[in-house]
Amino acid sequence: MSNSRVGLPPVEPEAAPCCPPLASAELSEADAARTAAMFKALGDPVRLRLFSKVASHPGGEACVCDIQDVGVSQPTVSHHLKKLREAGLLSSERRGTWVYYRVEPAALAGLARLLDLDR
């Protein structure tokens, strides 16, 4: 069986947050909009739990079958995972009947850089 991507294509380098730390420079309008979309996606408790489950899963990726136990229905889990993908925080790959998710390292690194107030 071949692997096929589902959802949006991976975050392109220019789409990843590349902002300087908040305390060192003003955000551009584009960087602010892109970063706000990521924070908005993480602002929901179910999405934050799903993101955490993927990020902390052994091997750096998780099957939807392993992370769907967050107290909501399966269609709702799919909706929240889609929002995290659309924000560029997760990527996904279909393998057989299951979809595997992994954190987009560039997005996570960009958010960490943005919040680094020690610079």
C-alpha positions in Angstrom: 0.0 0.0 0.0 1.3 3.5 -0.8 1.3 6.3 1.7 -0.6 9.4 0.8 -0.8 12.7 2.5 -4.2 14.0 3.7 -5.2 17.5 4.4 -3.1 20.5 3.6 0.4 20.3 2.3 3.3 20.6 4.8 4.0 24.1 6.1 6.3 25.8 3.6 9.4 27.5 5.1 8.0 31.0 4.3 4.8 30.1 6.1 6.5 29.0 9.3 6.7 31.7 11.9 10.0 33.3 11.5 9.4 36.2 13.8 11.9 37.7 16.2 11.2 37.4 19.9 8.3 39.7 20.9 10.6 41.8 23.2 13.1 42.5 20.4 11.1 43.7 17.4 7.6 44.6 16.3 5.7 41.9 14.4 4.8 42.5 10.8 1.1 42.3 9.9 1.6 39.0 8.1 3.6 37.5 11.0 1.0 38.6 13.5 -1.9 37.1 11.4 0.0 33.8 10.9 1.0 33.5 14.6 -2.5 34.5 15.8 -4.0 31.6 13.8 -1.6 29.2 15.6 -2.5 30.5 19.0 -6.2 30.5 18.1 -5.9 26.8 17.2 -4.1 26.1 20.5 -6.6 28.2 22.4 -9.2 25.3 22.6 -8.6 22.9 25.5 -9.4 19.8 23.3 -7.0 21.0 20.6 -4.3 21.7 23.1 -4.7 18.2 24.6 -4.6 16.6 21.1 -1.5 18.7 20.2 0.1 17.6 23.5 -0.7 13.9 22.9 0.9 14.1 19.4 4.0 16.0 20.6 4.6 13.7 23.5 3.9 10.5 21.8 6.9 8.1 21.4 8.5 8.4 18.0 7.2 11.9 17.5 4.0 10.8 15.7 0.7 9.4 16.8 -2.1 7.4 15.2 -5.5 9.0 15.5 -6.5 5.7 17.1 -4.1 6.4 20.0 -5.0 10.0 20.7 -8.8 10.2 20.2 -9.7 9.7 23.9 -10.1 13.3 24.8 -13.8 13.2 25.9 -15.4 14.2 22.6 -16.8 12.2 19.7 -14.6 10.9 16.9 -16.0 13.4 14.3 -15.2 16.2 16.8 -11.6 14.9 17.2 -11.3 14.9 13.4 -12.5 18.5 13.3 -10.0 19.7 15.9 -7.1 17.8 14.2 -8.1 19.5 11.0 -7.9 22.9 12.6 -4.4 22.1 14.0 -3.3 21.1 10.5 -4.8 24.2 8.9 -2.9 26.3 11.4 0.3 24.6 10.3 0.9 23.0 13.7 0.5 19.4 12.6 1.0 17.3 9.5 -0.7 14.0 8.7 -0.1 10.9 6.7 -2.6 8.2 5.9 -1.3 4.6 6.3 -4.0 2.1 5.4 -7.1 3.0 7.3 -5.4 5.1 10.0 -4.1 8.7 9.9 -0.8 9.5 11.7 -0.1 13.0 13.0 3.2 14.7 13.8 4.1 18.2 15.1 5.5 20.5 12.5 8.9 21.3 13.9 9.3 24.7 12.2 6.0 25.9 13.6 6.8 24.8 17.1 10.3 26.3 16.9 8.9 29.6 15.5 6.4 29.9 18.4 9.2 29.1 20.9 11.4 31.8 19.3 8.6 34.3 19.4 8.0 33.7 23.1 11.7 33.9 24.0 11.7 37.0 26.1 15.4 36.7 27.2 16.7 38.1 24.0 
